[in-house]
Amino acid sequence: MPTIIGTTRYGDINQRTAAWAATEMLAHAEPALVLSKMGQTKPMPKNKAETVKFRRPIPFAPATEPVVEGVTPSPQKVKYEDVTVTLRQYGRPIEITDKVVDMSEDPVLQTASMLAGEQAAQTIEAVLYGVLRAGTNVFYANGAARNAVNTPVTLAKQRAVTRALAAQKAKRITRILSASPSYGTSAIEAGWIAVAHTDLEHDIRNLAAFVSTAKYGSRQTISEYEIGAVDSVRYVLSPDLGSFPDAGGAKAGSGTTMVSTGGVNADVYPILYFGQDAFASVPLKGSEAITPMVVNAKPTDSDPMAQRNYVSWKTYFAAAILNEMWMARLEVAATAL
């Protein structure tokens, strides 16, 4: 069911009296967006279709049989396989009464516009994360299933993941989406990228081969949320990449207490490891991928007294894993501190 958003009324916003009011807004919890820059981005023009097909040729097997003199080998056929995704529409309105605009000391419409933009970006990140953490190439910190996991990430498990990616001919990432408004890319040093929740920072930093971003020297960071590298893996952490609460084994079963939402079983945290072109996202480009809208109150049949203002956003978006074996999910627990 869609989330019901109520009307912002004057009584919802407390006026500050008998005190000097600072004009600057306090810093607030902004979304930490990391996934959208890691995969392919294929903007889709308007008025084309709602379905996108990613198409790739199937490689030929090695031709190890010698050619017999005077005999033409059997011809080969070029074959393709498709990965299909369907665009879905996302969006939310914010309703603000005229009294709020007329009486409140805060710039409510401007604040609503800012928060709507952040919600739109965070929505895309959440949808993309939901697709990626459902991948089928899975490793576990211990045990053979999620319900056994109750140990932190280890260097051996990371190397098992990267060995498997290399064995599947996954390419190390050499470019990411540029931070500019365009859809260009920026070159980076070749390597694997791993993304995970910030709760895992302590355990990642404790890995024997960890090198923090402060010691990178001439190497550029790929994100403001990058904390460092282990071997050829660069770790980017975000508090928005949630865990599976209470989905693991006993929180103290490994001898070290793990983070547990319910206090009994360990929370399970996915670490997503990527090679180049492992996944793709598709915004509906048009003039912009996300459409913001502000409707100032005006008399209409449904609002004859012009009492309601609206700030809204909408977007079309889809994401898909292009090659399951070019990315992997390592499920781990987080050491309780």
C-alpha positions as a Python dict, from the first residue, in 0.01 Angstrom:
ca = {
    (1, 'M'): (0, 0, 0),
    (2, 'P'): (130, 352, -76),
    (3, 'T'): (229, 564, 221),
    (4, 'I'): (-44, 815, 307),
    (5, 'I'): (101, 1162, 348),
    (6, 'G'): (-110, 1401, 554),
    (7, 'T'): (-160, 1771, 504),
    (8, 'T'): (96, 2001, 666),
    (9, 'R'): (-112, 2236, 884),
    (10, 'Y'): (-21, 2543, 1081),
    (11, 'G'): (-63, 2354, 1410),
    (12, 'D'): (199, 2101, 1299),
    (13, 'I'): (472, 2365, 1294),
    (14, 'N'): (565, 2523, 1625),
    (15, 'Q'): (643, 2893, 1622),
    (16, 'R'): (946, 3002, 1822),
    (17, 'T'): (861, 3284, 2061),
    (18, 'A'): (1062, 3491, 2311),
    (19, 'A'): (1385, 3382, 2147),
    (20, 'W'): (1607, 3493, 1863),
    (21, 'A'): (1550, 3270, 1561),
    (22, 'A'): (1850, 3172, 1353),
    (23, 'T'): (1776, 3208, 983),
    (24, 'E'): (1989, 2911, 876),
    (25, 'M'): (1832, 2567, 875),
    (26, 'L'): (1996, 2310, 1099),
    (27, 'A'): (2180, 2026, 930),
    (28, 'H'): (1958, 1724, 887),
    (29, 'A'): (1996, 1359, 798),
    (30, 'E'): (2055, 1358, 424),
    (31, 'P'): (2054, 1031, 227),
    (32, 'A'): (2392, 871, 155),
    (33, 'L'): (2375, 767, -209),
    (34, 'V'): (2640, 527, -338),
    (35, 'L'): (2491, 254, -559),
    (36, 'S'): (2367, 467, -845),
    (37, 'K'): (2724, 554, -949),
    (38, 'M'): (2856, 197, -963),
    (39, 'G'): (2674, 30, -1255),
    (40, 'Q'): (2572, 105, -1609),
    (41, 'T'): (2320, 385, -1648),
    (42, 'K'): (2105, 376, -1960),
    (43, 'P'): (1872, 677, -1971),
    (44, 'M'): (1557, 598, -2169),
    (45, 'P'): (1404, 868, -2391),
    (46, 'K'): (1040, 958, -2342),
    (47, 'N'): (765, 813, -2561),
    (48, 'K'): (951, 494, -2650),
    (49, 'A'): (826, 209, -2430),
    (50, 'E'): (809, 98, -2068),
    (51, 'T'): (1030, -207, -2122),
    (52, 'V'): (1406, -203, -2178),
    (53, 'K'): (1609, -494, -2311),
    (54, 'F'): (1980, -528, -2247),
    (55, 'R'): (2120, -756, -2517),
    (56, 'R'): (2455, -933, -2529),
    (57, 'P'): (2618, -1189, -2761),
    (58, 'I'): (2691, -1534, -2621),
    (59, 'P'): (3067, -1601, -2653),
    (60, 'F'): (3192, -1891, -2865),
    (61, 'A'): (3368, -2179, -2693),
    (62, 'P'): (3740, -2224, -2770),
    (63, 'A'): (3799, -2403, -3105),
    (64, 'T'): (4046, -2666, -2978),
    (65, 'E'): (3990, -2927, -3251),
    (66, 'P'): (4249, -2904, -3532),
    (67, 'V'): (4117, -2835, -3880),
    (68, 'V'): (4133, -3137, -4110),
    (69, 'E'): (4302, -3071, -4439),
    (70, 'G'): (4046, -3007, -4713),
    (71, 'V'): (3749, -3021, -4471),
    (72, 'T'): (3564, -2704, -4382),
    (73, 'P'): (3462, -2696, -4015),
    (74, 'S'): (3092, -2666, -3937),
    (75, 'P'): (2978, -2303, -3931),
    (76, 'Q'): (2885, -2136, -3603),
    (77, 'K'): (2574, -1931, -3527),
    (78, 'V'): (2579, -1597, -3353),
    (79, 'K'): (2337, -1603, -3058),
    (80, 'Y'): (2220, -1337, -2817),
    (81, 'E'): (2055, -1333, -2477),
    (82, 'D'): (1833, -1060, -2335),
    (83, 'V'): (1792, -911, -1988),
    (84, 'T'): (1456, -733, -1971),
    (85, 'V'): (1346, -470, -1719),
    (86, 'T'): (1023, -272, -1692),
    (87, 'L'): (1012, 90, -1583),
    (88, 'R'): (800, 164, -1276),
    (89, 'Q'): (672, 503, -1165),
    (90, 'Y'): (754, 640, -819),
    (91, 'G'): (656, 966, -653),
    (92, 'R'): (488, 1140, -360),
    (93, 'P'): (296, 1465, -303),
    (94, 'I'): (325, 1699, -5),
    (95, 'E'): (20, 1914, 76),
    (96, 'I'): (69, 2241, 264),
    (97, 'T'): (-215, 2470, 367),
    (98, 'D'): (-224, 2840, 281),
    (99, 'K'): (-215, 2928, 652),
    (100, 'V'): (125, 2759, 687),
    (101, 'V'): (261, 2966, 400),
    (102, 'D'): (101, 3288, 530),
    (103, 'M'): (181, 3250, 901),
    (104, 'S'): (485, 3028, 949),
    (105, 'E'): (823, 3190, 1002),
    (106, 'D'): (992, 2895, 827),
    (107, 'P'): (1027, 2872, 447),
    (108, 'V'): (807, 2563, 440),
    (109, 'L'): (761, 2541, 63),
    (110, 'Q'): (1135, 2566, 3),
    (111, 'T'): (1203, 2309, 274),
    (112, 'A'): (944, 2075, 127),
    (113, 'S'): (1107, 2107, -216),
    (114, 'M'): (1447, 2018, -70),
    (115, 'L'): (1312, 1719, 123),
    (116, 'A'): (1115, 1596, -180),
    (117, 'G'): (1433, 1598, -391),
    (118, 'E'): (1618, 1400, -127),
    (119, 'Q'): (1329, 1154, -95),
    (120, 'A'): (1332, 1099, -471),
    (121, 'A'): (1704, 1022, -475),
    (122, 'Q'): (1677, 796, -170),
    (123, 'T'): (1383, 612, -328),
    (124, 'I'): (1590, 529, -636),
    (125, 'E'): (1875, 410, -415),
    (126, 'A'): (1639, 187, -212),
    (127, 'V'): (1483, 33, -523),
    (128, 'L'): (1827, -36, -670),
    (129, 'Y'): (1951, -188, -343),
    (130, 'G'): (1647, -416, -329),
    (131, 'V'): (1728, -551, -676),
    (132, 'L'): (2099, -600, -610),
    (133, 'R'): (2079, -767, -271),
    (134, 'A'): (1844, -1027, -422),
    (135, 'G'): (2124, -1160, -646),
    (136, 'T'): (2183, -1535, -655),
    (137, 'N'): (2565, -1545, -624),
    (138, 'V'): (2594, -1570, -244),
    (139, 'F'): (2871, -1636, 7),
    (140, 'Y'): (2839, -1664, 386),
    (141, 'A'): (3082, -1556, 657),
    (142, 'N'): (3016, -1894, 819),
    (143, 'G'): (2775, -2181, 768),
    (144, 'A'): (2586, -2268, 453),
    (145, 'A'): (2283, -2040, 488),
    (146, 'R'): (2181, -1700, 621),
    (147, 'N'): (2033, -1840, 941),
    (148, 'A'): (2378, -1962, 1049),
    (149, 'V'): (2569, -1636, 997),
    (150, 'N'): (2713, -1494, 1319),
    (151, 'T'): (3075, -1402, 1239),
    (152, 'P'): (3225, -1086, 1085),
    (153, 'V'): (3385, -1043, 744),
    (154, 'T'): (3731, -1199, 705),
    (155, 'L'): (4011, -1152, 456),
    (156, 'A'): (3981, -1516, 351),
    (157, 'K'): (3611, -1473, 266),
    (158, 'Q'): (3678, -1155, 71),
    (159, 'R'): (3946, -1333, -129),
    (160, 'A'): (3710, -1624, -194),
    (161, 'V'): (3462, -1376, -341),
    (162, 'T'): (3715, -1197, -563),
    (163, 'R'): (3861, -1529, -679),
    (164, 'A'): (3514, -1640, -785),
    (165, 'L'): (3454, -1312, -972),
    (166, 'A'): (3785, -1345, -1153),
    (167, 'A'): (3712, -1708, -1242),
    (168, 'Q'): (3390, -1592, -1412),
    (169, 'K'): (3590, -1340, -1618),
    (170, 'A'): (3435, -1043, -1443),
    (171, 'K'): (3627, -727, -1528),
    (172, 'R'): (3752, -498, -1258),
    (173, 'I'): (3575, -164, -1248),
    (174, 'T'): (3762, 112, -1431),
    (175, 'R'): (3490, 377, -1453),
    (176, 'I'): (3197, 505, -1250),
    (177, 'L'): (2917, 749, -1320),
    (178, 'S'): (3039, 1107, -1305),
    (179, 'A'): (2919, 1329, -1024),
    (180, 'S'): (2818, 1592, -1281),
    (181, 'P'): (2454, 1634, -1394),
    (182, 'S'): (2541, 1472, -1729),
    (183, 'Y'): (2550, 1099, -1789),
    (184, 'G'): (2926, 1081, -1845),
    (185, 'T'): (3167, 854, -1660),
    (186, 'S'): (3491, 909, -1472),
    (187, 'A'): (3794, 682, -1497),
    (188, 'I'): (3919, 514, -1177),
    (189, 'E'): (4199, 275, -1091),
    (190, 'A'): (4098, -82, -1181),
    (191, 'G'): (3958, -282, -889),
    (192, 'W'): (3653, -442, -735),
    (193, 'I'): (3404, -224, -547),
    (194, 'A'): (3222, -338, -236),
    (195, 'V'): (2930, -153, -77),
    (196, 'A'): (2786, -222, 267),
    (197, 'H'): (2626, -71, 577),
    (198, 'T'): (2825, 161, 803),
    (199, 'D'): (2786, -86, 1093),
    (200, 'L'): (3059, -295, 925),
    (201, 'E'): (3325, -24, 929),
    (202, 'H'): (3494, -154, 1246),
    (203, 'D'): (3524, -508, 1110),
    (204, 'I'): (3647, -394, 767),
    (205, 'R'): (3912, -170, 921),
    (206, 'N'): (4029, -467, 1130),
    (207, 'L'): (4112, -673, 821),
    (208, 'A'): (4487, -736, 802),
    (209, 'A'): (4537, -579, 458),
    (210, 'F'): (4319, -270, 514),
    (211, 'V'): (4452, 63, 381),
    (212, 'S'): (4251, 374, 473),
    (213, 'T'): (4174, 648, 223),
    (214, 'A'): (4405, 878, 421),
    (215, 'K'): (4697, 662, 302),
    (216, 'Y'): (4594, 642, -63),
    (217, 'G'): (4856, 890, -177),
    (218, 'S'): (4791, 971, -544),
    (219, 'R'): (4492, 733, -570),
    (220, 'Q'): (4161, 918, -590),
    (221, 'T'): (3862, 817, -383),
    (222, 'I'): (3554, 709, -578),
    (223, 'S'): (3303, 838, -325),
    (224, 'E'): (3291, 1059, -18),
    (225, 'Y'): (3170, 746, 163),
    (226, 'E'): (3473, 534, 68),
    (227, 'I'): (3668, 430, 379),
    (228, 'G'): (3960, 238, 229),
    (229, 'A'): (4076, -68, 38),
    (230, 'V'): (4165, -430, 113),
    (231, 'D'): (4377, -593, -158),
    (232, 'S'): (4201, -492, -481),
    (233, 'V'): (3863, -417, -317),
    (234, 'R'): (3753, -62, -239),
    (235, 'Y'): (3491, -32, 35),
    (236, 'V'): (3211, 226, 21),
    (237, 'L'): (2971, 239, 317),
    (238, 'S'): (2624, 390, 358),
    (239, 'P'): (2378, 389, 650),
    (240, 'D'): (2098, 343, 396),
    (241, 'L'): (2205, -10, 294),
    (242, 'G'): (2012, -202, 556),
    (243, 'S'): (2061, -544, 712),
    (244, 'F'): (1838, -849, 755),
    (245, 'P'): (1745, -800, 1124),
    (246, 'D'): (1772, -1111, 1345),
    (247, 'A'): (1818, -1334, 1040),
    (248, 'G'): (2146, -1502, 1147),
    (249, 'G'): (2265, -1746, 1409),
    (250, 'A'): (2299, -1686, 1782),
    (251, 'K'): (2449, -1340, 1836),
    (252, 'A'): (2719, -1477, 2069),
    (253, 'G'): (2758, -1820, 1911),
    (254, 'S'): (3099, -1739, 1762),
    (255, 'G'): (3247, -1631, 2096),
    (256, 'T'): (3217, -1263, 2000),
    (257, 'T'): (2889, -1080, 2046),
    (258, 'M'): (2731, -957, 1722),
    (259, 'V'): (2485, -675, 1656),
    (260, 'S'): (2130, -802, 1709),
    (261, 'T'): (1808, -606, 1672),
    (262, 'G'): (1606, -846, 1884),
    (263, 'G'): (1886, -944, 2121),
    (264, 'V'): (1897, -1317, 2032),
    (265, 'N'): (2003, -1376, 1671),
    (266, 'A'): (2264, -1180, 1481),
    (267, 'D'): (2159, -926, 1222),
    (268, 'V'): (2291, -1026, 878),
    (269, 'Y'): (2457, -758, 666),
    (270, 'P'): (2504, -798, 290),
    (271, 'I'): (2833, -683, 140),
    (272, 'L'): (2784, -640, -235),
    (273, 'Y'): (3096, -690, -451),
    (274, 'F'): (3086, -568, -812),
    (275, 'G'): (3276, -613, -1132),
    (276, 'Q'): (3235, -385, -1434),
    (277, 'D'): (2888, -388, -1595),
    (278, 'A'): (2742, -627, -1337),
    (279, 'F'): (2419, -430, -1317),
    (280, 'A'): (2238, -141, -1479),
    (281, 'S'): (1983, 124, -1386),
    (282, 'V'): (1738, 291, -1623),
    (283, 'P'): (1588, 632, -1549),
    (284, 'L'): (1335, 785, -1786),
    (285, 'K'): (1552, 1067, -1910),
    (286, 'G'): (1333, 1311, -2100),
    (287, 'S'): (1454, 1651, -1991),
    (288, 'E'): (1532, 1521, -1641),
    (289, 'A'): (1519, 1182, -1475),
    (290, 'I'): (1325, 1321, -1176),
    (291, 'T'): (1044, 1571, -1226),
    (292, 'P'): (985, 1814, -936),
    (293, 'M'): (657, 2005, -922),
    (294, 'V'): (538, 2298, -709),
    (295, 'V'): (172, 2405, -732),
    (296, 'N'): (92, 2729, -555),
    (297, 'A'): (-263, 2754, -422),
    (298, 'K'): (-516, 2895, -669),
    (299, 'P'): (-895, 2886, -687),
    (300, 'T'): (-1030, 2572, -853),
    (301, 'D'): (-1352, 2373, -837),
    (302, 'S'): (-1193, 2137, -581),
    (303, 'D'): (-1019, 2418, -387),
    (304, 'P'): (-1238, 2729, -432),
    (305, 'M'): (-1063, 2923, -153),
    (306, 'A'): (-708, 2841, -267),
    (307, 'Q'): (-621, 2676, 64),
    (308, 'R'): (-383, 2402, -52),
    (309, 'N'): (-31, 2421, -195),
    (310, 'Y'): (151, 2115, -326),
    (311, 'V'): (511, 2009, -366),
    (312, 'S'): (551, 1680, -553),
    (313, 'W'): (800, 1466, -740),
    (314, 'K'): (778, 1171, -974),
    (315, 'T'): (1014, 953, -1170),
    (316, 'Y'): (1028, 635, -1374),
    (317, 'F'): (1303, 392, -1282),
    (318, 'A'): (1414, 33, -1323),
    (319, 'A'): (1724, -171, -1240),
    (320, 'A'): (1854, -515, -1330),
    (321, 'I'): (2147, -745, -1262),
    (322, 'L'): (2308, -798, -1603),
    (323, 'N'): (2534, -1085, -1502),
    (324, 'E'): (2475, -1269, -1174),
    (325, 'M'): (2830, -1407, -1169),
    (326, 'W'): (2995, -1067, -1206),
    (327, 'M'): (2869, -957, -867),
    (328, 'A'): (2843, -1139, -536),
    (329, 'R'): (2677, -1094, -198),
    (330, 'L'): (2877, -1186, 111),
    (331, 'E'): (2650, -1212, 415),
    (332, 'V'): (2821, -1132, 745),
    (333, 'A'): (2747, -1024, 1100),
    (334, 'A'): (2872, -703, 1262),
    (335, 'T'): (3074, -706, 1584),
    (336, 'A'): (2887, -538, 1869),
    (337, 'L'): (3087, -250, 2017),
}
